[in-house]
Amino acid sequence: KPWTCVVWDPQATGDDKEVKVLSGHKGFVSGCALSRDGKIALTGSFDKTLIVFSLEDGKCQHVLRGHTGRIDRCALSADGRVAASGSIDTNVILWDVKQGEALRTLDDHAKSIRGV
């Protein structure tokens, strides 16, 4: 399943371990973050986008665009309201997960972002 993120149930047995297959990227999926309540997944990709998924139905809620280089890292805040993405473009972007919009770009970095 290229360019996807698979969500697994670690307590399931047999063939029921795979819960959802999250797809929509056009490049390698480089990161995934899950909300604490288990309702939202965030994926980052070499295609320069993040996708916010509902884990209830596996559907795309938002495609977040703003990076000019591949995304290497992504994370969600503890309350699941804000996402952060780090890219080879040397920027960190903070996102409003519910609205699907950029909140702020942190752009004073000298090299690519390897952690958020």
ZAPA-299032 format. One record per atom (N, C-alpha, C): residue number from 1; residue in one letter; x, y, z. Coordinates in nm, 4 decimals. Example, Ala and Ser with C-alpha at 12.3 -4.5 7.8 and 13.67 -1.06 7.14 Angstrom:
ZAPA-299032
DOVO  seq  type         u         v         w
DOVO    1     a    1.3190   -0.5690    0.7800
DOVO    1     a    1.2300   -0.4500    0.7800
DOVO    1     a    1.3200   -0.3300    0.7800
DOVO    2     s    1.2850   -0.2250    0.7080
DOVO    2     s    1.3670   -0.1060    0.7140
DOVO    2     s    1.2900    0.0030    0.7870
END
This chain:
ZAPA-299032
DOVO  seq  type         u         v         w
DOVO    1     k    0.0838   -0.1185    0.0000
DOVO    1     k    0.0000    0.0000    0.0000
DOVO    1     k    0.0880    0.1244    0.0000
DOVO    2     p    0.1410    0.1580   -0.1147
DOVO    2     p    0.2320    0.2727   -0.1203
DOVO    2     p    0.1619    0.4045   -0.0892
DOVO    3     w    0.2363    0.4914   -0.0257
DOVO    3     w    0.1928    0.6270    0.0035
DOVO    3     w    0.0690    0.6309    0.0930
DOVO    4     t    0.0597    0.5355    0.1842
DOVO    4     t   -0.0512    0.5299    0.2792
DOVO    4     t    0.0022    0.5221    0.4213
DOVO    5     c   -0.0874    0.5418    0.5149
DOVO    5     c   -0.0586    0.5225    0.6566
DOVO    5     c   -0.1603    0.4210    0.7073
DOVO    6     v   -0.1138    0.3148    0.7681
DOVO    6     v   -0.2031    0.2110    0.8191
DOVO    6     v   -0.2127    0.2250    0.9705
DOVO    7     v   -0.3348    0.2310    1.0213
DOVO    7     v   -0.3601    0.2386    1.1649
DOVO    7     v   -0.3964    0.0988    1.2124
DOVO    8     w   -0.3262    0.0537    1.3166
DOVO    8     w   -0.3418   -0.0818    1.3690
DOVO    8     w   -0.4008   -0.0787    1.5091
DOVO    9     d   -0.4721   -0.1822    1.5456
DOVO    9     d   -0.5200   -0.2013    1.6822
DOVO    9     d   -0.4249   -0.2994    1.7492
DOVO   10     p   -0.3429   -0.2532    1.8442
DOVO   10     p   -0.2434   -0.3414    1.9056
DOVO   10     p   -0.3038   -0.4519    1.9919
DOVO   11     q   -0.4309   -0.4382    2.0280
DOVO   11     q   -0.4942   -0.5400    2.1124
DOVO   11     q   -0.5734   -0.6417    2.0326
DOVO   12     a   -0.5891   -0.6192    1.9040
DOVO   12     a   -0.6654   -0.7115    1.8205
DOVO   12     a   -0.5837   -0.8366    1.7914
DOVO   13     t   -0.6535   -0.9409    1.7562
DOVO   13     t   -0.5874   -1.0668    1.7212
DOVO   13     t   -0.6263   -1.1062    1.5787
DOVO   14     g   -0.5468   -1.1928    1.5207
DOVO   14     g   -0.5773   -1.2425    1.3873
DOVO   14     g   -0.5684   -1.1362    1.2807
DOVO   15     d   -0.6620   -1.1405    1.1869
DOVO   15     d   -0.6615   -1.0489    1.0738
DOVO   15     d   -0.7302   -0.9154    1.1024
DOVO   16     d   -0.7762   -0.8944    1.2247
DOVO   16     d   -0.8504   -0.7730    1.2593
DOVO   16     d   -0.7624   -0.6611    1.3119
DOVO   17     k   -0.6314   -0.6724    1.2992
DOVO   17     k   -0.5410   -0.5712    1.3539
DOVO   17     k   -0.5418   -0.4413    1.2751
DOVO   18     e   -0.5623   -0.4497    1.1455
DOVO   18     e   -0.5640   -0.3302    1.0618
DOVO   18     e   -0.6987   -0.2606    1.0783
DOVO   19     v   -0.6955   -0.1375    1.1286
DOVO   19     v   -0.8184   -0.0641    1.1565
DOVO   19     v   -0.8574    0.0241    1.0388
DOVO   20     k   -0.7631    0.1058    0.9916
DOVO   20     k   -0.7890    0.1976    0.8808
DOVO   20     k   -0.6656    0.2085    0.7925
DOVO   21     v   -0.6884    0.2285    0.6652
DOVO   21     v   -0.5820    0.2634    0.5719
DOVO   21     v   -0.6105    0.4059    0.5271
DOVO   22     l   -0.5184    0.4967    0.5595
DOVO   22     l   -0.5355    0.6376    0.5286
DOVO   22     l   -0.4573    0.6692    0.4014
DOVO   23     s   -0.5272    0.7114    0.2989
DOVO   23     s   -0.4607    0.7366    0.1715
DOVO   23     s   -0.5008    0.8732    0.1171
DOVO   24     g   -0.4187    0.9221    0.0250
DOVO   24     g   -0.4445    1.0504   -0.0383
DOVO   24     g   -0.3177    1.1238   -0.0772
DOVO   25     h   -0.2042    1.0802   -0.0219
DOVO   25     h   -0.0773    1.1445   -0.0573
DOVO   25     h   -0.0288    1.0972   -0.1936
DOVO   26     k    0.0550    1.1804   -0.2554
DOVO   26     k    0.1153    1.1470   -0.3843
DOVO   26     k    0.2658    1.1294   -0.3700
DOVO   27     g    0.3084    1.0959   -0.2489
DOVO   27     g    0.4484    1.0725   -0.2200
DOVO   27     g    0.4629    0.9950   -0.0906
DOVO   28     f    0.5848    0.9589   -0.0587
DOVO   28     f    0.6178    0.8829    0.0606
DOVO   28     f    0.5595    0.9496    0.1853
DOVO   29     v    0.4924    0.8734    0.2715
DOVO   29     v    0.4406    0.9253    0.3980
DOVO   29     v    0.5538    0.9223    0.4997
DOVO   30     s    0.5932    1.0396    0.5462
DOVO   30     s    0.7106    1.0523    0.6330
DOVO   30     s    0.6777    1.0674    0.7804
DOVO   31     g    0.5515    1.0886    0.8127
DOVO   31     g    0.5155    1.1036    0.9530
DOVO   31     g    0.3670    1.0875    0.9753
DOVO   32     c    0.3331    1.0492    1.0989
DOVO   32     c    0.1939    1.0327    1.1373
DOVO   32     c    0.1805    1.0692    1.2845
DOVO   33     a    0.0731    1.1368    1.3184
DOVO   33     a    0.0436    1.1701    1.4577
DOVO   33     a   -0.1041    1.1425    1.4821
DOVO   34     l   -0.1358    1.0923    1.6011
DOVO   34     l   -0.2734    1.0629    1.6380
DOVO   34     l   -0.3145    1.1497    1.7555
DOVO   35     s   -0.4387    1.1951    1.7538
DOVO   35     s   -0.4886    1.2738    1.8665
DOVO   35     s   -0.5082    1.1815    1.9867
DOVO   36     r   -0.5012    1.2393    2.1056
DOVO   36     r   -0.5183    1.1601    2.2283
DOVO   36     r   -0.6523    1.0906    2.2358
DOVO   37     d   -0.7563    1.1556    2.1830
DOVO   37     d   -0.8898    1.0961    2.1892
DOVO   37     d   -0.9130    0.9919    2.0799
DOVO   38     g   -0.8145    0.9735    1.9915
DOVO   38     g   -0.8252    0.8717    1.8875
DOVO   38     g   -0.9192    0.9066    1.7737
DOVO   39     k   -0.9559    1.0340    1.7609
DOVO   39     k   -1.0504    1.0727    1.6562
DOVO   39     k   -0.9848    1.1302    1.5313
DOVO   40     i   -0.8617    1.1789    1.5449
DOVO   40     i   -0.7945    1.2470    1.4339
DOVO   40     i   -0.6568    1.1857    1.4099
DOVO   41     a   -0.6209    1.1732    1.2834
DOVO   41     a   -0.4847    1.1369    1.2443
DOVO   41     a   -0.4318    1.2447    1.1517
DOVO   42     l   -0.3031    1.2724    1.1644
DOVO   42     l   -0.2346    1.3696    1.0796
DOVO   42     l   -0.1191    1.2976    1.0123
DOVO   43     t   -0.1093    1.3096    0.8804
DOVO   43     t    0.0032    1.2502    0.8090
DOVO   43     t    0.0776    1.3581    0.7319
DOVO   44     g    0.2096    1.3444    0.7245
DOVO   44     g    0.2942    1.4337    0.6465
DOVO   44     g    0.3628    1.3538    0.5377
DOVO   45     s    0.4006    1.4211    0.4293
DOVO   45     s    0.4498    1.3478    0.3139
DOVO   45     s    0.5579    1.4232    0.2375
DOVO   46     f    0.6320    1.3463    0.1591
DOVO   46     f    0.7289    1.4035    0.0667
DOVO   46     f    0.6592    1.4820   -0.0445
DOVO   47     d    0.5263    1.4696   -0.0571
DOVO   47     d    0.4538    1.5475   -0.1579
DOVO   47     d    0.4266    1.6916   -0.1116
DOVO   48     k    0.4845    1.7296    0.0037
DOVO   48     k    0.4788    1.8666    0.0585
DOVO   48     k    0.3462    1.9000    0.1243
DOVO   49     t    0.2624    1.8002    0.1524
DOVO   49     t    0.1327    1.8242    0.2154
DOVO   49     t    0.1187    1.7454    0.3447
DOVO   50     l    0.0249    1.7923    0.4260
DOVO   50     l   -0.0241    1.7178    0.5417
DOVO   50     l   -0.1703    1.6875    0.5138
DOVO   51     i   -0.2170    1.5750    0.5636
DOVO   51     i   -0.3595    1.5445    0.5527
DOVO   51     i   -0.4129    1.5172    0.6924
DOVO   52     v   -0.5258    1.5815    0.7235
DOVO   52     v   -0.5982    1.5565    0.8476
DOVO   52     v   -0.7092    1.4574    0.8151
DOVO   53     f   -0.7083    1.3437    0.8864
DOVO   53     f   -0.8078    1.2380    0.8648
DOVO   53     f   -0.8965    1.2224    0.9872
DOVO   54     s   -1.0216    1.1902    0.9642
DOVO   54     s   -1.1095    1.1440    1.0707
DOVO   54     s   -1.0846    0.9946    1.0871
DOVO   55     l   -1.0552    0.9520    1.2086
DOVO   55     l   -1.0355    0.8086    1.2303
DOVO   55     l   -1.1682    0.7353    1.2476
DOVO   56     e   -1.2762    0.8095    1.2623
DOVO   56     e   -1.4075    0.7456    1.2724
DOVO   56     e   -1.4476    0.6818    1.1398
DOVO   57     d   -1.4177    0.7525    1.0280
DOVO   57     d   -1.4551    0.6977    0.8974
DOVO   57     d   -1.3372    0.6871    0.7992
DOVO   58     g   -1.2178    0.7364    0.8405
DOVO   58     g   -1.0994    0.7286    0.7558
DOVO   58     g   -1.0950    0.8314    0.6449
DOVO   59     k   -1.1870    0.9261    0.6457
DOVO   59     k   -1.1944    1.0242    0.5372
DOVO   59     k   -1.1074    1.1461    0.5650
DOVO   60     c   -1.0615    1.2055    0.4560
DOVO   60     c   -0.9822    1.3278    0.4607
DOVO   60     c   -1.0695    1.4440    0.5068
DOVO   61     q   -1.0211    1.5172    0.6059
DOVO   61     q   -1.0901    1.6374    0.6528
DOVO   61     q   -1.0318    1.7626    0.5871
DOVO   62     h   -0.8976    1.7656    0.5767
DOVO   62     h   -0.8280    1.8790    0.5154
DOVO   62     h   -0.6973    1.8318    0.4540
DOVO   63     v   -0.6578    1.8937    0.3449
DOVO   63     v   -0.5226    1.8816    0.2912
DOVO   63     v   -0.4557    2.0156    0.3195
DOVO   64     l   -0.3460    2.0123    0.3948
DOVO   64     l   -0.2770    2.1341    0.4357
DOVO   64     l   -0.1581    2.1581    0.3447
DOVO   65     r   -0.1586    2.2733    0.2779
DOVO   65     r   -0.0522    2.3087    0.1843
DOVO   65     r    0.0149    2.4375    0.2287
DOVO   66     g    0.1474    2.4415    0.2188
DOVO   66     g    0.2208    2.5619    0.2544
DOVO   66     g    0.3710    2.5436    0.2482
DOVO   67     h    0.4161    2.4202    0.2561
DOVO   67     h    0.5595    2.3922    0.2458
DOVO   67     h    0.6029    2.3878    0.1000
DOVO   68     t    0.7287    2.4242    0.0764
DOVO   68     t    0.7840    2.4187   -0.0594
DOVO   68     t    0.8802    2.3014   -0.0759
DOVO   69     g    0.9007    2.2253    0.0300
DOVO   69     g    0.9849    2.1061    0.0257
DOVO   69     g    0.9164    1.9926    0.0998
DOVO   70     r    0.9730    1.8761    0.0910
DOVO   70     r    0.9121    1.7591    0.1546
DOVO   70     r    0.8965    1.7820    0.3056
DOVO   71     i    0.7925    1.7246    0.3614
DOVO   71     i    0.7690    1.7326    0.5050
DOVO   71     i    0.8366    1.6123    0.5697
DOVO   72     d    0.9226    1.6409    0.6670
DOVO   72     d    0.9944    1.5343    0.7360
DOVO   72     d    0.9336    1.4981    0.8708
DOVO   73     r    0.8629    1.5913    0.9353
DOVO   73     r    0.8077    1.5660    1.0681
DOVO   73     r    0.6721    1.6335    1.0825
DOVO   74     c    0.5846    1.5708    1.1629
DOVO   74     c    0.4581    1.6328    1.1976
DOVO   74     c    0.4184    1.5902    1.3378
DOVO   75     a    0.3390    1.6740    1.4020
DOVO   75     a    0.2950    1.6465    1.5384
DOVO   75     a    0.1619    1.7164    1.5626
DOVO   76     l    0.0890    1.6671    1.6633
DOVO   76     l   -0.0350    1.7293    1.7093
DOVO   76     l   -0.0178    1.7746    1.8528
DOVO   77     s   -0.0803    1.8864    1.8875
DOVO   77     s   -0.0803    1.9316    2.0264
DOVO   77     s   -0.1604    1.8338    2.1117
DOVO   78     a   -0.1433    1.8425    2.2432
DOVO   78     a   -0.2113    1.7508    2.3344
DOVO   78     a   -0.3634    1.7553    2.3188
DOVO   79     d   -0.4182    1.8728    2.2901
DOVO   79     d   -0.5632    1.8838    2.2741
DOVO   79     d   -0.6099    1.8577    2.1301
DOVO   80     g   -0.5158    1.8324    2.0380
DOVO   80     g   -0.5500    1.8005    1.8997
DOVO   80     g   -0.5956    1.9181    1.8161
DOVO   81     r   -0.5832    2.0399    1.8675
DOVO   81     r   -0.6315    2.1561    1.7942
DOVO   81     r   -0.5272    2.2175    1.7007
DOVO   82     v   -0.4000    2.1980    1.7337
DOVO   82     v   -0.2914    2.2577    1.6557
DOVO   82     v   -0.1972    2.1483    1.6070
DOVO   83     a   -0.1592    2.1579    1.4806
DOVO   83     a   -0.0600    2.0671    1.4233
DOVO   83     a    0.0661    2.1478    1.3954
DOVO   84     a    0.1786    2.0789    1.3959
DOVO   84     a    0.3061    2.1394    1.3577
DOVO   84     a    0.3697    2.0513    1.2518
DOVO   85     s    0.4295    2.1148    1.1527
DOVO   85     s    0.5002    2.0390    1.0495
DOVO   85     s    0.6367    2.1015    1.0263
DOVO   86     g    0.7351    2.0146    1.0063
DOVO   86     g    0.8703    2.0585    0.9775
DOVO   86     g    0.9138    2.0036    0.8437
DOVO   87     s    0.9852    2.0872    0.7674
DOVO   87     s    1.0158    2.0520    0.6294
DOVO   87     s    1.1618    2.0770    0.5951
DOVO   88     i    1.2028    2.0145    0.4869
DOVO   88     i    1.3346    2.0405    0.4305
DOVO   88     i    1.3445    2.1850    0.3807
DOVO   89     d    1.2313    2.2537    0.3654
DOVO   89     d    1.2318    2.3941    0.3230
DOVO   89     d    1.2763    2.4894    0.4344
DOVO   90     t    1.3129    2.4359    0.5489
DOVO   90     t    1.3633    2.5059    0.6692
DOVO   90     t    1.2542    2.5774    0.7486
DOVO   91     n    1.1290    2.5489    0.7207
DOVO   91     n    1.0190    2.6127    0.7927
DOVO   91     n    0.9439    2.5154    0.8822
DOVO   92     v    0.8924    2.5684    0.9923
DOVO   92     v    0.7933    2.4998    1.0744
DOVO   92     v    0.6640    2.5773    1.0551
DOVO   93     i    0.5568    2.5049    1.0257
DOVO   93     i    0.4270    2.5702    1.0126
DOVO   93     i    0.3343    2.5151    1.1203
DOVO   94     l    0.2657    2.6054    1.1888
DOVO   94     l    0.1630    2.5691    1.2855
DOVO   94     l    0.0280    2.5823    1.2171
DOVO   95     w   -0.0572    2.4823    1.2377
DOVO   95     w   -0.1839    2.4729    1.1658
DOVO   95     w   -0.3020    2.4644    1.2613
DOVO   96     d   -0.4141    2.5250    1.2236
DOVO   96     d   -0.5418    2.5061    1.2912
DOVO   96     d   -0.6038    2.3801    1.2316
DOVO   97     v   -0.6116    2.2739    1.3101
DOVO   97     v   -0.6569    2.1439    1.2581
DOVO   97     v   -0.8038    2.1488    1.2162
DOVO   98     k   -0.8874    2.2131    1.2947
DOVO   98     k   -1.0308    2.2173    1.2645
DOVO   98     k   -1.0606    2.2979    1.1385
DOVO   99     q   -0.9952    2.4122    1.1228
DOVO   99     q   -1.0195    2.4987    1.0077
DOVO   99     q   -0.9367    2.4612    0.8851
DOVO  100     g   -0.8271    2.3881    0.9072
DOVO  100     g   -0.7411    2.3500    0.7950
DOVO  100     g   -0.6599    2.4650    0.7392
DOVO  101     e   -0.6211    2.5576    0.8281
DOVO  101     e   -0.5487    2.6767    0.7834
DOVO  101     e   -0.4194    2.6953    0.8617
DOVO  102     a   -0.3215    2.7569    0.7966
DOVO  102     a   -0.1953    2.7891    0.8635
DOVO  102     a   -0.2187    2.9004    0.9651
DOVO  103     l   -0.1612    2.8823    1.0841
DOVO  103     l   -0.1686    2.9842    1.1887
DOVO  103     l   -0.0452    3.0736    1.1881
DOVO  104     r    0.0701    3.0099    1.1677
DOVO  104     r    0.1966    3.0828    1.1755
DOVO  104     r    0.3071    3.0012    1.1100
DOVO  105     t    0.3988    3.0698    1.0459
DOVO  105     t    0.5172    3.0058    0.9893
DOVO  105     t    0.6396    3.0549    1.0643
DOVO  106     l    0.7174    2.9607    1.1139
DOVO  106     l    0.8430    2.9909    1.1831
DOVO  106     l    0.9537    2.9658    1.0822
DOVO  107     d    1.0139    3.0753    1.0321
DOVO  107     d    1.1001    3.0638    0.9149
DOVO  107     d    1.2433    3.1119    0.9347
DOVO  108     d    1.2914    3.1215    1.0563
DOVO  108     d    1.4268    3.1689    1.0800
DOVO  108     d    1.5296    3.0569    1.0965
DOVO  109     h    1.4991    2.9384    1.0498
DOVO  109     h    1.5901    2.8256    1.0646
DOVO  109     h    1.6911    2.8215    0.9504
DOVO  110     a    1.8122    2.7794    0.9814
DOVO  110     a    1.9185    2.7762    0.8814
DOVO  110     a    1.9196    2.6462    0.8002
DOVO  111     k    1.8686    2.5392    0.8590
DOVO  111     k    1.8714    2.4089    0.7927
DOVO  111     k    1.7354    2.3415    0.7997
DOVO  112     s    1.7231    2.2280    0.7309
DOVO  112     s    1.5963    2.1550    0.7288
DOVO  112     s    1.5555    2.1145    0.8698
DOVO  113     i    1.4266    2.1015    0.8904
DOVO  113     i    1.3689    2.0704    1.0206
DOVO  113     i    1.3631    1.9189    1.0377
DOVO  114     r    1.4212    1.8710    1.1477
DOVO  114     r    1.4245    1.7268    1.1747
DOVO  114     r    1.3409    1.6838    1.2942
DOVO  115     g    1.2753    1.7778    1.3589
DOVO  115     g    1.1890    1.7433    1.4720
DOVO  115     g    1.0944    1.8567    1.5045
DOVO  116     v    0.9721    1.8233    1.5489
DOVO  116     v    0.8743    1.9244    1.5933
DOVO  116     v    0.8101    1.8765    1.7215
END
